[in-house]
Structures are given as structure tokens and as C-alpha cells.
Amino acid sequence: MSTLNDEMSDVQSEVEDVRARLRDEVPEFFEFDVTVGNITYNADSNSVSVTVEPSSGAREQLSDRLGGVNVKTDGKLGFEFRFADSEAE
């Protein structure tokens, strides 16, 4: 029988694996450079929230792609990824 500490350690390890995967995969959703900011786990909704900000070179990349228009990149994007039950898959 596993102890509570063992189970918490397993959960922490899984959350760290998800964080690492999100840091690798989320930037691929964009056609310009972004930086993955905060990644937080919400146990109540069994989800992970991620903030994404354009990197320092994103304005120039977007401007070039859009034909030289002036691009402002203030703000952040937020995403929430919910975990699926493995039994439901």
C-alpha cells in the first residue's frame, strides 16, 4: 500500500512532466516566437493553465509576415488544458 507521500510525489512528477511537455509543444501552435510563462495546475478542475507571451522578436516576425505593418504585442494569451480520465479514453 502506498503512502500519501508516495502518491503526492507521483502526482508532482506527473505535473512536472506535463509542464515540460507544454513548454516544448505550445510554441509550435504559433507561426512566430513565443515564450511560455506561468504554468499552474488546478486540482479542483484537474487542469493546467498556461500563459503565452510573444518573444522579443515576434513583432518583427509578424510585421515581415504581414507585409511591413506595425505590430503591437502587448498582453498575454491564456490557455487551459483539462486532463482526460484514462478510463474514458
N, C-alpha and C positions, 0 to 999 in steps of 0.2 A: 504494500500500500504506500503510495507516495505521500510525502508530507506537503503541507501548504507552501513551504519554502521552495520545494522542488517544482511544484505547479507554477508558482509565481515566476520562478527562474525560466521555466519553459515558455511562459507567456511573454516575458520580456525578450527572450531570444527570438521568438516569432515576430514580435513587433519590430525589433531591430532589423530582421530580415526584410520585412515589408518596407521599412524606411529606406533601406539600401536599394531595394528594387525600384521604389518610386523615384529616388534621386537619379537612377540610371534611365528609367523609361519615360518619365513625364516630359523631359525636354524634347524627346522625339516627336511629341504631338505638335510642335511648333516649327515653323519654317524660318525662325530667327532664334538667336541665342537667348536663353532664359536661365535664371538661377532659381533653383528650388529653395524656398525659405523654410518656414516652420512646418514641421510635420508632427501632428498631435493625434494621439489615439483617444477615442471617446468610448469608454466601456459601456455606457448606457445604450448607445445606438450601435455598438460593435462596428465602428467606422474609423477611418483615418482621414483627417483633413490636411490639405496641402496648400500652401500659398506659393505662387509663382510670380517672379518679377522679371521684367526684361533686363538683360545684362547691359553692360555699358556700351556694347557695340550694336545693340538691337536697333536703335534709332537709325543708324547709318544703313544697316542691312535692309530695314523696311523702306527707307527713303529710296535706296537704289532699286529695290524690287518694284516700288510704286512709281517709278519714273521721276524721282527727284523731289517729290512733295515733302513738305515739312512735317515731321512726325513727332508727336509728344507722347511720352511713355510714362506718365505719372500714374501711380497706383499699382495695385496687385490684383492678380486673379486668384480665386479660391476654388478648390475642388474638394469634394467629399466622396471617398470611396467606401462603400459598405462591404463588409465581409459576407460571403455566402455560407450557409450551413453546408458542411460537406455531405450531410445526409440528403440534402435537397438536390445536389448536383447529379 
